Amino acid sequence: MTLIILGEGVTRLERDYPAVVRDHPEIEWQQIIGMRDRAAHGYLTLDMNIIWETVQSSIPDLLDRLQTLRHWRPQGE
């Protein structure tokens, strides 16, 4: 469920603050949204090994990358 919520958050971020997404291509925004879609709509066929790998390595890496966004401000602010 956390992966679904994370994907929803990125979807809203992309919609409401597209500059953040555009300015930070080092974060795999579309993969996060794709994982959300897969978890929400294909939950009966999810590969639990992929989910586990995501939780163990990709999520901690994502959290590290998101730390760089803590003080992000659009140009001119």
mmJSON file of the N, C-alpha and C atoms, coordinates in Angstrom:
{"data_MODEL":{"atom_site":{
"group_PDB":["ATOM","ATOM","ATOM","ATOM","ATOM","ATOM","ATOM","ATOM","ATOM","ATOM","ATOM","ATOM","ATOM","ATOM","ATOM","ATOM","ATOM","ATOM","ATOM","ATOM","ATOM","ATOM","ATOM","ATOM","ATOM","ATOM","ATOM","ATOM","ATOM","ATOM","ATOM","ATOM","ATOM","ATOM","ATOM","ATOM","ATOM","ATOM","ATOM","ATOM","ATOM","ATOM","ATOM","ATOM","ATOM","ATOM","ATOM","ATOM","ATOM","ATOM","ATOM","ATOM","ATOM","ATOM","ATOM","ATOM","ATOM","ATOM","ATOM","ATOM","ATOM","ATOM","ATOM","ATOM","ATOM","ATOM","ATOM","ATOM","ATOM","ATOM","ATOM","ATOM","ATOM","ATOM","ATOM","ATOM","ATOM","ATOM","ATOM","ATOM","ATOM","ATOM","ATOM","ATOM","ATOM","ATOM","ATOM","ATOM","ATOM","ATOM","ATOM","ATOM","ATOM","ATOM","ATOM","ATOM","ATOM","ATOM","ATOM","ATOM","ATOM","ATOM","ATOM","ATOM","ATOM","ATOM","ATOM","ATOM","ATOM","ATOM","ATOM","ATOM","ATOM","ATOM","ATOM","ATOM","ATOM","ATOM","ATOM","ATOM","ATOM","ATOM","ATOM","ATOM","ATOM","ATOM","ATOM","ATOM","ATOM","ATOM","ATOM","ATOM","ATOM","ATOM","ATOM","ATOM","ATOM","ATOM","ATOM","ATOM","ATOM","ATOM","ATOM","ATOM","ATOM","ATOM","ATOM","ATOM","ATOM","ATOM","ATOM","ATOM","ATOM","ATOM","ATOM","ATOM","ATOM","ATOM","ATOM","ATOM","ATOM","ATOM","ATOM","ATOM","ATOM","ATOM","ATOM","ATOM","ATOM","ATOM","ATOM","ATOM","ATOM","ATOM","ATOM","ATOM","ATOM","ATOM","ATOM","ATOM","ATOM","ATOM","ATOM","ATOM","ATOM","ATOM","ATOM","ATOM","ATOM","ATOM","ATOM","ATOM","ATOM","ATOM","ATOM","ATOM","ATOM","ATOM","ATOM","ATOM","ATOM","ATOM","ATOM","ATOM","ATOM","ATOM","ATOM","ATOM","ATOM","ATOM","ATOM","ATOM","ATOM","ATOM","ATOM","ATOM","ATOM","ATOM","ATOM","ATOM","ATOM","ATOM","ATOM","ATOM","ATOM","ATOM","ATOM","ATOM","ATOM","ATOM","ATOM"],
"id":[1,2,3,4,5,6,7,8,9,10,11,12,13,14,15,16,17,18,19,20,21,22,23,24,25,26,27,28,29,30,31,32,33,34,35,36,37,38,39,40,41,42,43,44,45,46,47,48,49,50,51,52,53,54,55,56,57,58,59,60,61,62,63,64,65,66,67,68,69,70,71,72,73,74,75,76,77,78,79,80,81,82,83,84,85,86,87,88,89,90,91,92,93,94,95,96,97,98,99,100,101,102,103,104,105,106,107,108,109,110,111,112,113,114,115,116,117,118,119,120,121,122,123,124,125,126,127,128,129,130,131,132,133,134,135,136,137,138,139,140,141,142,143,144,145,146,147,148,149,150,151,152,153,154,155,156,157,158,159,160,161,162,163,164,165,166,167,168,169,170,171,172,173,174,175,176,177,178,179,180,181,182,183,184,185,186,187,188,189,190,191,192,193,194,195,196,197,198,199,200,201,202,203,204,205,206,207,208,209,210,211,212,213,214,215,216,217,218,219,220,221,222,223,224,225,226,227,228,229,230,231],
"type_symbol":["N","C","C","N","C","C","N","C","C","N","C","C","N","C","C","N","C","C","N","C","C","N","C","C","N","C","C","N","C","C","N","C","C","N","C","C","N","C","C","N","C","C","N","C","C","N","C","C","N","C","C","N","C","C","N","C","C","N","C","C","N","C","C","N","C","C","N","C","C","N","C","C","N","C","C","N","C","C","N","C","C","N","C","C","N","C","C","N","C","C","N","C","C","N","C","C","N","C","C","N","C","C","N","C","C","N","C","C","N","C","C","N","C","C","N","C","C","N","C","C","N","C","C","N","C","C","N","C","C","N","C","C","N","C","C","N","C","C","N","C","C","N","C","C","N","C","C","N","C","C","N","C","C","N","C","C","N","C","C","N","C","C","N","C","C","N","C","C","N","C","C","N","C","C","N","C","C","N","C","C","N","C","C","N","C","C","N","C","C","N","C","C","N","C","C","N","C","C","N","C","C","N","C","C","N","C","C","N","C","C","N","C","C","N","C","C","N","C","C","N","C","C","N","C","C","N","C","C","N","C","C"],
"label_atom_id":["N","CA","C","N","CA","C","N","CA","C","N","CA","C","N","CA","C","N","CA","C","N","CA","C","N","CA","C","N","CA","C","N","CA","C","N","CA","C","N","CA","C","N","CA","C","N","CA","C","N","CA","C","N","CA","C","N","CA","C","N","CA","C","N","CA","C","N","CA","C","N","CA","C","N","CA","C","N","CA","C","N","CA","C","N","CA","C","N","CA","C","N","CA","C","N","CA","C","N","CA","C","N","CA","C","N","CA","C","N","CA","C","N","CA","C","N","CA","C","N","CA","C","N","CA","C","N","CA","C","N","CA","C","N","CA","C","N","CA","C","N","CA","C","N","CA","C","N","CA","C","N","CA","C","N","CA","C","N","CA","C","N","CA","C","N","CA","C","N","CA","C","N","CA","C","N","CA","C","N","CA","C","N","CA","C","N","CA","C","N","CA","C","N","CA","C","N","CA","C","N","CA","C","N","CA","C","N","CA","C","N","CA","C","N","CA","C","N","CA","C","N","CA","C","N","CA","C","N","CA","C","N","CA","C","N","CA","C","N","CA","C","N","CA","C","N","CA","C","N","CA","C","N","CA","C","N","CA","C","N","CA","C","N","CA","C","N","CA","C"],
"label_alt_id":[null,null,null,null,null,null,null,null,null,null,null,null,null,null,null,null,null,null,null,null,null,null,null,null,null,null,null,null,null,null,null,null,null,null,null,null,null,null,null,null,null,null,null,null,null,null,null,null,null,null,null,null,null,null,null,null,null,null,null,null,null,null,null,null,null,null,null,null,null,null,null,null,null,null,null,null,null,null,null,null,null,null,null,null,null,null,null,null,null,null,null,null,null,null,null,null,null,null,null,null,null,null,null,null,null,null,null,null,null,null,null,null,null,null,null,null,null,null,null,null,null,null,null,null,null,null,null,null,null,null,null,null,null,null,null,null,null,null,null,null,null,null,null,null,null,null,null,null,null,null,null,null,null,null,null,null,null,null,null,null,null,null,null,null,null,null,null,null,null,null,null,null,null,null,null,null,null,null,null,null,null,null,null,null,null,null,null,null,null,null,null,null,null,null,null,null,null,null,null,null,null,null,null,null,null,null,null,null,null,null,null,null,null,null,null,null,null,null,null,null,null,null,null,null,null,null,null,null,null,null,null],
"label_comp_id":["MET","MET","MET","THR","THR","THR","LEU","LEU","LEU","ILE","ILE","ILE","ILE","ILE","ILE","LEU","LEU","LEU","GLY","GLY","GLY","GLU","GLU","GLU","GLY","GLY","GLY","VAL","VAL","VAL","THR","THR","THR","ARG","ARG","ARG","LEU","LEU","LEU","GLU","GLU","GLU","ARG","ARG","ARG","ASP","ASP","ASP","TYR","TYR","TYR","PRO","PRO","PRO","ALA","ALA","ALA","VAL","VAL","VAL","VAL","VAL","VAL","ARG","ARG","ARG","ASP","ASP","ASP","HIS","HIS","HIS","PRO","PRO","PRO","GLU","GLU","GLU","ILE","ILE","ILE","GLU","GLU","GLU","TRP","TRP","TRP","GLN","GLN","GLN","GLN","GLN","GLN","ILE","ILE","ILE","ILE","ILE","ILE","GLY","GLY","GLY","MET","MET","MET","ARG","ARG","ARG","ASP","ASP","ASP","ARG","ARG","ARG","ALA","ALA","ALA","ALA","ALA","ALA","HIS","HIS","HIS","GLY","GLY","GLY","TYR","TYR","TYR","LEU","LEU","LEU","THR","THR","THR","LEU","LEU","LEU","ASP","ASP","ASP","MET","MET","MET","ASN","ASN","ASN","ILE","ILE","ILE","ILE","ILE","ILE","TRP","TRP","TRP","GLU","GLU","GLU","THR","THR","THR","VAL","VAL","VAL","GLN","GLN","GLN","SER","SER","SER","SER","SER","SER","ILE","ILE","ILE","PRO","PRO","PRO","ASP","ASP","ASP","LEU","LEU","LEU","LEU","LEU","LEU","ASP","ASP","ASP","ARG","ARG","ARG","LEU","LEU","LEU","GLN","GLN","GLN","THR","THR","THR","LEU","LEU","LEU","ARG","ARG","ARG","HIS","HIS","HIS","TRP","TRP","TRP","ARG","ARG","ARG","PRO","PRO","PRO","GLN","GLN","GLN","GLY","GLY","GLY","GLU","GLU","GLU"],
"label_asym_id":["A","A","A","A","A","A","A","A","A","A","A","A","A","A","A","A","A","A","A","A","A","A","A","A","A","A","A","A","A","A","A","A","A","A","A","A","A","A","A","A","A","A","A","A","A","A","A","A","A","A","A","A","A","A","A","A","A","A","A","A","A","A","A","A","A","A","A","A","A","A","A","A","A","A","A","A","A","A","A","A","A","A","A","A","A","A","A","A","A","A","A","A","A","A","A","A","A","A","A","A","A","A","A","A","A","A","A","A","A","A","A","A","A","A","A","A","A","A","A","A","A","A","A","A","A","A","A","A","A","A","A","A","A","A","A","A","A","A","A","A","A","A","A","A","A","A","A","A","A","A","A","A","A","A","A","A","A","A","A","A","A","A","A","A","A","A","A","A","A","A","A","A","A","A","A","A","A","A","A","A","A","A","A","A","A","A","A","A","A","A","A","A","A","A","A","A","A","A","A","A","A","A","A","A","A","A","A","A","A","A","A","A","A","A","A","A","A","A","A","A","A","A","A","A","A","A","A","A","A","A","A"],
"label_entity_id":["1","1","1","1","1","1","1","1","1","1","1","1","1","1","1","1","1","1","1","1","1","1","1","1","1","1","1","1","1","1","1","1","1","1","1","1","1","1","1","1","1","1","1","1","1","1","1","1","1","1","1","1","1","1","1","1","1","1","1","1","1","1","1","1","1","1","1","1","1","1","1","1","1","1","1","1","1","1","1","1","1","1","1","1","1","1","1","1","1","1","1","1","1","1","1","1","1","1","1","1","1","1","1","1","1","1","1","1","1","1","1","1","1","1","1","1","1","1","1","1","1","1","1","1","1","1","1","1","1","1","1","1","1","1","1","1","1","1","1","1","1","1","1","1","1","1","1","1","1","1","1","1","1","1","1","1","1","1","1","1","1","1","1","1","1","1","1","1","1","1","1","1","1","1","1","1","1","1","1","1","1","1","1","1","1","1","1","1","1","1","1","1","1","1","1","1","1","1","1","1","1","1","1","1","1","1","1","1","1","1","1","1","1","1","1","1","1","1","1","1","1","1","1","1","1","1","1","1","1","1","1"],
"label_seq_id":[1,1,1,2,2,2,3,3,3,4,4,4,5,5,5,6,6,6,7,7,7,8,8,8,9,9,9,10,10,10,11,11,11,12,12,12,13,13,13,14,14,14,15,15,15,16,16,16,17,17,17,18,18,18,19,19,19,20,20,20,21,21,21,22,22,22,23,23,23,24,24,24,25,25,25,26,26,26,27,27,27,28,28,28,29,29,29,30,30,30,31,31,31,32,32,32,33,33,33,34,34,34,35,35,35,36,36,36,37,37,37,38,38,38,39,39,39,40,40,40,41,41,41,42,42,42,43,43,43,44,44,44,45,45,45,46,46,46,47,47,47,48,48,48,49,49,49,50,50,50,51,51,51,52,52,52,53,53,53,54,54,54,55,55,55,56,56,56,57,57,57,58,58,58,59,59,59,60,60,60,61,61,61,62,62,62,63,63,63,64,64,64,65,65,65,66,66,66,67,67,67,68,68,68,69,69,69,70,70,70,71,71,71,72,72,72,73,73,73,74,74,74,75,75,75,76,76,76,77,77,77],
"pdbx_PDB_ins_code":[null,null,null,null,null,null,null,null,null,null,null,null,null,null,null,null,null,null,null,null,null,null,null,null,null,null,null,null,null,null,null,null,null,null,null,null,null,null,null,null,null,null,null,null,null,null,null,null,null,null,null,null,null,null,null,null,null,null,null,null,null,null,null,null,null,null,null,null,null,null,null,null,null,null,null,null,null,null,null,null,null,null,null,null,null,null,null,null,null,null,null,null,null,null,null,null,null,null,null,null,null,null,null,null,null,null,null,null,null,null,null,null,null,null,null,null,null,null,null,null,null,null,null,null,null,null,null,null,null,null,null,null,null,null,null,null,null,null,null,null,null,null,null,null,null,null,null,null,null,null,null,null,null,null,null,null,null,null,null,null,null,null,null,null,null,null,null,null,null,null,null,null,null,null,null,null,null,null,null,null,null,null,null,null,null,null,null,null,null,null,null,null,null,null,null,null,null,null,null,null,null,null,null,null,null,null,null,null,null,null,null,null,null,null,null,null,null,null,null,null,null,null,null,null,null,null,null,null,null,null,null],
"Cartn_x":[0.828,0.0,0.873,2.008,2.911,3.399,3.656,4.097,3.0,1.758,0.631,0.539,0.662,0.588,1.749,2.931,4.088,3.855,3.336,3.04,1.979,0.973,-0.06,0.547,1.45,2.108,2.918,3.631,4.42,3.503,2.384,1.423,0.934,0.621,0.165,1.288,2.496,3.647,3.849,3.778,3.941,2.861,1.643,0.533,0.626,0.914,0.855,2.17,3.287,4.61,5.51,5.153,5.912,7.372,7.679,9.077,9.954,9.421,10.199,10.584,9.629,9.882,10.852,10.632,11.495,12.918,13.056,14.371,15.156,14.526,15.203,15.044,15.663,15.555,16.326,17.148,17.885,16.965,15.758,14.769,13.867,13.664,12.894,11.394,10.89,9.489,8.54,8.774,7.856,7.882,9.025,9.088,8.288,8.3,7.519,6.035,5.613,4.215,3.865,4.771,4.535,4.39,5.204,5.097,3.758,3.311,2.007,0.901,0.954,-0.075,-0.081,1.091,1.2,0.655,1.014,0.545,-0.963,-1.486,-2.912,-3.787,-3.309,-4.162,-3.763,-2.524,-2.079,-1.616,-2.22,-1.754,-1.778,-2.645,-2.706,-1.531,-0.861,0.257,1.596,1.667,2.911,3.978,5.195,6.347,6.886,6.702,7.097,8.607,9.392,10.834,11.157,10.427,10.63,10.182,9.062,8.576,9.616,10.129,11.114,12.384,12.866,14.048,13.804,12.618,12.258,12.307,11.707,11.651,13.046,13.866,15.183,16.229,16.177,17.237,16.732,15.679,15.221,14.615,13.843,13.222,14.277,15.244,16.285,17.058,17.35,18.027,17.156,15.873,14.947,14.917,14.869,14.855,16.109,17.256,18.494,18.402,17.887,17.762,16.762,15.696,14.691,15.216,16.219,16.815,17.35,17.803,18.323,17.218,15.976,14.85,14.279,14.767,14.178,14.132,15.113,15.178,15.043,14.382,14.193,13.252,13.613,12.745,12.8,11.664,11.686,12.593,13.122,13.976,13.269,13.988,13.446,12.8,12.714,12.104,13.163],
"Cartn_y":[-1.195,0.0,1.26,1.191,2.335,2.696,1.696,1.965,2.673,2.315,2.965,4.428,4.67,6.037,6.875,6.288,6.991,7.372,6.451,6.73,7.795,7.779,8.816,10.182,10.214,11.472,12.024,11.145,11.582,12.054,11.378,11.808,13.223,13.495,14.835,15.86,15.451,16.343,16.73,15.755,15.998,16.941,16.783,17.622,19.04,19.157,20.448,21.229,20.517,21.154,20.523,20.655,19.982,20.415,21.605,22.066,21.198,20.718,19.843,18.578,17.983,16.754,17.037,18.083,18.44,18.746,19.434,19.847,18.745,17.604,16.508,15.186,15.11,13.878,12.707,12.971,11.891,10.973,11.426,10.604,9.971,8.682,7.93,8.092,9.282,9.611,8.643,8.397,7.544,6.101,5.63,4.28,4.18,5.232,5.252,5.186,5.978,5.962,4.589,4.024,2.704,1.619,1.69,0.716,0.873,2.1,2.347,1.719,1.95,1.403,-0.119,-0.69,-2.159,-2.713,-2.071,-2.529,-2.348,-1.254,-0.964,-1.815,-2.103,-2.771,-4.211,-4.57,-5.926,-6.666,-6.333,-6.874,-8.388,-9.046,-10.51,-11.165,-10.416,-10.977,-10.325,-9.629,-8.974,-10.01,-9.718,-10.556,-10.04,-10.816,-10.386,-10.196,-10.847,-10.62,-9.204,-8.722,-7.353,-6.357,-6.637,-5.76,-5.704,-6.859,-6.917,-6.144,-6.326,-5.609,-4.101,-3.694,-2.279,-1.715,-2.44,-1.987,-1.954,-2.937,-3.042,-2.095,-1.833,-1.011,0.266,0.171,1.35,2.413,2.021,3.002,3.742,3.042,3.805,4.754,4.324,5.192,6.403,6.17,7.267,8.259,7.759,8.644,9.511,8.923,9.708,10.808,10.472,11.462,12.559,12.187,13.182,14.17,13.775,14.698,15.945,15.788,16.942,17.933,17.484,18.354,19.107,18.844,19.447,20.964,21.567,23.029,23.565,22.797,23.214,24.4,25.378,26.527,26.832,27.18,27.592,28.791,28.939,30.078,31.377,32.279,33.596,33.72,32.619,32.722,32.758],
"Cartn_z":[0.0,0.0,0.0,0.672,0.712,-0.687,-1.525,-2.894,-3.692,-3.425,-4.094,-3.661,-2.364,-1.84,-2.378,-2.429,-2.973,-4.433,-5.216,-6.619,-6.788,-5.934,-5.981,-5.684,-4.712,-4.376,-5.539,-6.228,-7.383,-8.502,-8.698,-9.717,-9.425,-8.184,-7.809,-7.904,-7.517,-7.648,-9.098,-9.977,-11.409,-11.938,-11.441,-11.884,-11.314,-10.015,-9.343,-9.365,-9.43,-9.424,-10.479,-11.736,-12.797,-12.863,-12.387,-12.406,-11.514,-10.413,-9.519,-10.265,-10.921,-11.673,-12.817,-13.533,-14.669,-14.222,-13.097,-12.622,-11.922,-11.711,-11.006,-11.756,-12.935,-13.726,-13.118,-12.113,-11.459,-10.647,-10.415,-9.718,-10.766,-10.649,-11.647,-11.398,-11.666,-11.394,-12.097,-13.377,-14.14,-13.652,-13.176,-12.629,-11.334,-10.551,-9.309,-9.641,-10.617,-11.041,-11.625,-12.405,-12.988,-11.933,-10.888,-9.797,-9.095,-8.932,-8.319,-9.143,-10.457,-11.342,-11.29,-11.309,-11.274,-9.957,-8.836,-7.528,-7.38,-7.921,-7.765,-8.674,-9.884,-10.862,-11.164,-10.844,-11.148,-9.914,-8.79,-7.514,-7.436,-8.189,-8.143,-8.866,-9.704,-10.457,-10.113,-8.986,-8.592,-8.27,-8.663,-8.329,-6.994,-5.956,-4.62,-4.5,-5.34,-5.334,-5.799,-6.785,-7.264,-6.198,-5.559,-4.483,-3.369,-2.983,-1.906,-2.284,-3.507,-3.976,-3.97,-4.378,-4.368,-2.957,-2.036,-0.647,-0.021,-0.33,0.286,-0.298,-1.595,-2.18,-2.85,-3.61,-4.352,-3.446,-2.463,-1.568,-0.742,-0.117,0.596,-0.32,-1.541,-2.498,-2.838,-3.036,-3.312,-2.148,-0.936,0.23,0.285,-0.038,-0.081,-1.127,-2.291,-3.362,-3.012,-2.33,-1.956,-0.929,-0.167,0.799,0.096,-1.144,-1.887,-2.241,-2.206,-2.562,-1.366,-0.191,1.012,0.96,0.337,0.31,-1.108,-1.959,-3.337,-3.408,-4.213,-4.459,-5.939,-6.518,-7.925,-8.119,-9.318,-9.63,-9.285,-8.646,-8.35,-6.984,-6.242,-4.918,-3.847],
"occupancy":[1.0,1.0,1.0,1.0,1.0,1.0,1.0,1.0,1.0,1.0,1.0,1.0,1.0,1.0,1.0,1.0,1.0,1.0,1.0,1.0,1.0,1.0,1.0,1.0,1.0,1.0,1.0,1.0,1.0,1.0,1.0,1.0,1.0,1.0,1.0,1.0,1.0,1.0,1.0,1.0,1.0,1.0,1.0,1.0,1.0,1.0,1.0,1.0,1.0,1.0,1.0,1.0,1.0,1.0,1.0,1.0,1.0,1.0,1.0,1.0,1.0,1.0,1.0,1.0,1.0,1.0,1.0,1.0,1.0,1.0,1.0,1.0,1.0,1.0,1.0,1.0,1.0,1.0,1.0,1.0,1.0,1.0,1.0,1.0,1.0,1.0,1.0,1.0,1.0,1.0,1.0,1.0,1.0,1.0,1.0,1.0,1.0,1.0,1.0,1.0,1.0,1.0,1.0,1.0,1.0,1.0,1.0,1.0,1.0,1.0,1.0,1.0,1.0,1.0,1.0,1.0,1.0,1.0,1.0,1.0,1.0,1.0,1.0,1.0,1.0,1.0,1.0,1.0,1.0,1.0,1.0,1.0,1.0,1.0,1.0,1.0,1.0,1.0,1.0,1.0,1.0,1.0,1.0,1.0,1.0,1.0,1.0,1.0,1.0,1.0,1.0,1.0,1.0,1.0,1.0,1.0,1.0,1.0,1.0,1.0,1.0,1.0,1.0,1.0,1.0,1.0,1.0,1.0,1.0,1.0,1.0,1.0,1.0,1.0,1.0,1.0,1.0,1.0,1.0,1.0,1.0,1.0,1.0,1.0,1.0,1.0,1.0,1.0,1.0,1.0,1.0,1.0,1.0,1.0,1.0,1.0,1.0,1.0,1.0,1.0,1.0,1.0,1.0,1.0,1.0,1.0,1.0,1.0,1.0,1.0,1.0,1.0,1.0,1.0,1.0,1.0,1.0,1.0,1.0,1.0,1.0,1.0,1.0,1.0,1.0,1.0,1.0,1.0,1.0,1.0,1.0],
"B_iso_or_equiv":[0.0,0.0,0.0,0.0,0.0,0.0,0.0,0.0,0.0,0.0,0.0,0.0,0.0,0.0,0.0,0.0,0.0,0.0,0.0,0.0,0.0,0.0,0.0,0.0,0.0,0.0,0.0,0.0,0.0,0.0,0.0,0.0,0.0,0.0,0.0,0.0,0.0,0.0,0.0,0.0,0.0,0.0,0.0,0.0,0.0,0.0,0.0,0.0,0.0,0.0,0.0,0.0,0.0,0.0,0.0,0.0,0.0,0.0,0.0,0.0,0.0,0.0,0.0,0.0,0.0,0.0,0.0,0.0,0.0,0.0,0.0,0.0,0.0,0.0,0.0,0.0,0.0,0.0,0.0,0.0,0.0,0.0,0.0,0.0,0.0,0.0,0.0,0.0,0.0,0.0,0.0,0.0,0.0,0.0,0.0,0.0,0.0,0.0,0.0,0.0,0.0,0.0,0.0,0.0,0.0,0.0,0.0,0.0,0.0,0.0,0.0,0.0,0.0,0.0,0.0,0.0,0.0,0.0,0.0,0.0,0.0,0.0,0.0,0.0,0.0,0.0,0.0,0.0,0.0,0.0,0.0,0.0,0.0,0.0,0.0,0.0,0.0,0.0,0.0,0.0,0.0,0.0,0.0,0.0,0.0,0.0,0.0,0.0,0.0,0.0,0.0,0.0,0.0,0.0,0.0,0.0,0.0,0.0,0.0,0.0,0.0,0.0,0.0,0.0,0.0,0.0,0.0,0.0,0.0,0.0,0.0,0.0,0.0,0.0,0.0,0.0,0.0,0.0,0.0,0.0,0.0,0.0,0.0,0.0,0.0,0.0,0.0,0.0,0.0,0.0,0.0,0.0,0.0,0.0,0.0,0.0,0.0,0.0,0.0,0.0,0.0,0.0,0.0,0.0,0.0,0.0,0.0,0.0,0.0,0.0,0.0,0.0,0.0,0.0,0.0,0.0,0.0,0.0,0.0,0.0,0.0,0.0,0.0,0.0,0.0,0.0,0.0,0.0,0.0,0.0,0.0],
"pdbx_formal_charge":[null,null,null,null,null,null,null,null,null,null,null,null,null,null,null,null,null,null,null,null,null,null,null,null,null,null,null,null,null,null,null,null,null,null,null,null,null,null,null,null,null,null,null,null,null,null,null,null,null,null,null,null,null,null,null,null,null,null,null,null,null,null,null,null,null,null,null,null,null,null,null,null,null,null,null,null,null,null,null,null,null,null,null,null,null,null,null,null,null,null,null,null,null,null,null,null,null,null,null,null,null,null,null,null,null,null,null,null,null,null,null,null,null,null,null,null,null,null,null,null,null,null,null,null,null,null,null,null,null,null,null,null,null,null,null,null,null,null,null,null,null,null,null,null,null,null,null,null,null,null,null,null,null,null,null,null,null,null,null,null,null,null,null,null,null,null,null,null,null,null,null,null,null,null,null,null,null,null,null,null,null,null,null,null,null,null,null,null,null,null,null,null,null,null,null,null,null,null,null,null,null,null,null,null,null,null,null,null,null,null,null,null,null,null,null,null,null,null,null,null,null,null,null,null,null,null,null,null,null,null,null],
"auth_seq_id":[1,1,1,2,2,2,3,3,3,4,4,4,5,5,5,6,6,6,7,7,7,8,8,8,9,9,9,10,10,10,11,11,11,12,12,12,13,13,13,14,14,14,15,15,15,16,16,16,17,17,17,18,18,18,19,19,19,20,20,20,21,21,21,22,22,22,23,23,23,24,24,24,25,25,25,26,26,26,27,27,27,28,28,28,29,29,29,30,30,30,31,31,31,32,32,32,33,33,33,34,34,34,35,35,35,36,36,36,37,37,37,38,38,38,39,39,39,40,40,40,41,41,41,42,42,42,43,43,43,44,44,44,45,45,45,46,46,46,47,47,47,48,48,48,49,49,49,50,50,50,51,51,51,52,52,52,53,53,53,54,54,54,55,55,55,56,56,56,57,57,57,58,58,58,59,59,59,60,60,60,61,61,61,62,62,62,63,63,63,64,64,64,65,65,65,66,66,66,67,67,67,68,68,68,69,69,69,70,70,70,71,71,71,72,72,72,73,73,73,74,74,74,75,75,75,76,76,76,77,77,77],
"auth_comp_id":["MET","MET","MET","THR","THR","THR","LEU","LEU","LEU","ILE","ILE","ILE","ILE","ILE","ILE","LEU","LEU","LEU","GLY","GLY","GLY","GLU","GLU","GLU","GLY","GLY","GLY","VAL","VAL","VAL","THR","THR","THR","ARG","ARG","ARG","LEU","LEU","LEU","GLU","GLU","GLU","ARG","ARG","ARG","ASP","ASP","ASP","TYR","TYR","TYR","PRO","PRO","PRO","ALA","ALA","ALA","VAL","VAL","VAL","VAL","VAL","VAL","ARG","ARG","ARG","ASP","ASP","ASP","HIS","HIS","HIS","PRO","PRO","PRO","GLU","GLU","GLU","ILE","ILE","ILE","GLU","GLU","GLU","TRP","TRP","TRP","GLN","GLN","GLN","GLN","GLN","GLN","ILE","ILE","ILE","ILE","ILE","ILE","GLY","GLY","GLY","MET","MET","MET","ARG","ARG","ARG","ASP","ASP","ASP","ARG","ARG","ARG","ALA","ALA","ALA","ALA","ALA","ALA","HIS","HIS","HIS","GLY","GLY","GLY","TYR","TYR","TYR","LEU","LEU","LEU","THR","THR","THR","LEU","LEU","LEU","ASP","ASP","ASP","MET","MET","MET","ASN","ASN","ASN","ILE","ILE","ILE","ILE","ILE","ILE","TRP","TRP","TRP","GLU","GLU","GLU","THR","THR","THR","VAL","VAL","VAL","GLN","GLN","GLN","SER","SER","SER","SER","SER","SER","ILE","ILE","ILE","PRO","PRO","PRO","ASP","ASP","ASP","LEU","LEU","LEU","LEU","LEU","LEU","ASP","ASP","ASP","ARG","ARG","ARG","LEU","LEU","LEU","GLN","GLN","GLN","THR","THR","THR","LEU","LEU","LEU","ARG","ARG","ARG","HIS","HIS","HIS","TRP","TRP","TRP","ARG","ARG","ARG","PRO","PRO","PRO","GLN","GLN","GLN","GLY","GLY","GLY","GLU","GLU","GLU"],
"auth_asym_id":["A","A","A","A","A","A","A","A","A","A","A","A","A","A","A","A","A","A","A","A","A","A","A","A","A","A","A","A","A","A","A","A","A","A","A","A","A","A","A","A","A","A","A","A","A","A","A","A","A","A","A","A","A","A","A","A","A","A","A","A","A","A","A","A","A","A","A","A","A","A","A","A","A","A","A","A","A","A","A","A","A","A","A","A","A","A","A","A","A","A","A","A","A","A","A","A","A","A","A","A","A","A","A","A","A","A","A","A","A","A","A","A","A","A","A","A","A","A","A","A","A","A","A","A","A","A","A","A","A","A","A","A","A","A","A","A","A","A","A","A","A","A","A","A","A","A","A","A","A","A","A","A","A","A","A","A","A","A","A","A","A","A","A","A","A","A","A","A","A","A","A","A","A","A","A","A","A","A","A","A","A","A","A","A","A","A","A","A","A","A","A","A","A","A","A","A","A","A","A","A","A","A","A","A","A","A","A","A","A","A","A","A","A","A","A","A","A","A","A","A","A","A","A","A","A","A","A","A","A","A","A"],
"auth_atom_id":["N","CA","C","N","CA","C","N","CA","C","N","CA","C","N","CA","C","N","CA","C","N","CA","C","N","CA","C","N","CA","C","N","CA","C","N","CA","C","N","CA","C","N","CA","C","N","CA","C","N","CA","C","N","CA","C","N","CA","C","N","CA","C","N","CA","C","N","CA","C","N","CA","C","N","CA","C","N","CA","C","N","CA","C","N","CA","C","N","CA","C","N","CA","C","N","CA","C","N","CA","C","N","CA","C","N","CA","C","N","CA","C","N","CA","C","N","CA","C","N","CA","C","N","CA","C","N","CA","C","N","CA","C","N","CA","C","N","CA","C","N","CA","C","N","CA","C","N","CA","C","N","CA","C","N","CA","C","N","CA","C","N","CA","C","N","CA","C","N","CA","C","N","CA","C","N","CA","C","N","CA","C","N","CA","C","N","CA","C","N","CA","C","N","CA","C","N","CA","C","N","CA","C","N","CA","C","N","CA","C","N","CA","C","N","CA","C","N","CA","C","N","CA","C","N","CA","C","N","CA","C","N","CA","C","N","CA","C","N","CA","C","N","CA","C","N","CA","C","N","CA","C","N","CA","C","N","CA","C","N","CA","C","N","CA","C","N","CA","C"],
"pdbx_PDB_model_num":[1,1,1,1,1,1,1,1,1,1,1,1,1,1,1,1,1,1,1,1,1,1,1,1,1,1,1,1,1,1,1,1,1,1,1,1,1,1,1,1,1,1,1,1,1,1,1,1,1,1,1,1,1,1,1,1,1,1,1,1,1,1,1,1,1,1,1,1,1,1,1,1,1,1,1,1,1,1,1,1,1,1,1,1,1,1,1,1,1,1,1,1,1,1,1,1,1,1,1,1,1,1,1,1,1,1,1,1,1,1,1,1,1,1,1,1,1,1,1,1,1,1,1,1,1,1,1,1,1,1,1,1,1,1,1,1,1,1,1,1,1,1,1,1,1,1,1,1,1,1,1,1,1,1,1,1,1,1,1,1,1,1,1,1,1,1,1,1,1,1,1,1,1,1,1,1,1,1,1,1,1,1,1,1,1,1,1,1,1,1,1,1,1,1,1,1,1,1,1,1,1,1,1,1,1,1,1,1,1,1,1,1,1,1,1,1,1,1,1,1,1,1,1,1,1,1,1,1,1,1,1]
}}}
